[in-house]
Amino acid sequence: MQLLLIEDEQRLSEALSHILKKKGYAVDIATDGETGLDMAATGVYDILILDRMLPRRTGISLLKEFRLLGFDTPVLFLTAKDTPNDRVEGLDAGADDYLIKPFSTEELLARLRALTRRKSKELAETTLTAAGWVLNPLRSEVTANNQIIKLTVKESLLLELLMRNCGLVVSKDRILEKVWGYYTEIELANVDLYIHYLRKKLNTSLIKTVRGIGYYLKEDDHVS
């Protein structure tokens, strides 16, 4: 799971990032609302952890804009604002959960697990179909030529991105953000390598290269 933590208190954000990474989450940090919205809008993240009081743009404003852009990513508010009206305002803005500061690490992790289960259930009920393939993103399995092929997590994320954008060119930069995260230090050559892995596993020529730009998935293998 890739998390985006939008929190301007440096000590808190660093401590939470350390804890979450030890629990197996991939974590990026934004320290103001504008940067947080830009990062969230990449669509890379599975869950957002959001402070309400942020510089440049408040958490409420960020979340409302994020929902208007069409994203349904689960969002957990972390805030010291604890009146009933504050909670109602946060939930009405589009938050999925609301945790009051100070909070225990155990409670935060429990709430994240609940959001993760909800996300996983949604994925389990959703398969993608394109180019004659059926992908189960949760299981990282694709059915092609009447065979079930097991993928790595990265391969599955990459194939999901191509299938969701079937016929459209996806840039290498976009692939890096979606598959490896916003602040990844992985080089572009890794994208080429994983495209090679997918082509080999699926025994396909449907994944096309646009030199110097990126890749796209073609629907009809008989069209050159």
Secondary structure, DSSP 8 states (H G I E B T S, - for coil): -EEEEE---HHHHHHHHHHHHHTT-EEEEE-SHHHHHHHHTTS--SEEEEESS-SSS-HHHHHHHHHHTT----EEEEES--SHHHHHHHHHHT-SEEEESS--HHHHHHHHHHHHHHHHHHHHT--EEETTEEEETTTTEEEETTEEEE--HHHHHHHHHHHHTTTS-EEHHHHHHHHH-TT----THHHHHHHHHHHHHHT-S-EEEETTTEEEE-S-TT--
